[in-house]
């Protein structure tokens, strides 16, 4: 499936396909800089604390990268 739209509402990020069907939801984190950082047709990037986590269209994490303090 292709990711067509991603929306953050509060502490959750919702991922939708091209027919506006929800594919998954991802927790956004609690910090002031946490949350949705971007998306492509196949991935969603989320910042949580010192981590930037890449998720696929099913919400599974596929890559984690540490950030700076």
Secondary structure, DSSP 4 states (H G I P E B T S, - for coil): ----EEEEETTEEEEE-TTS-EEEEEE--SSTT-EEEEE-SS-EEEEETTEEEEE-TTS-EEEEEE---
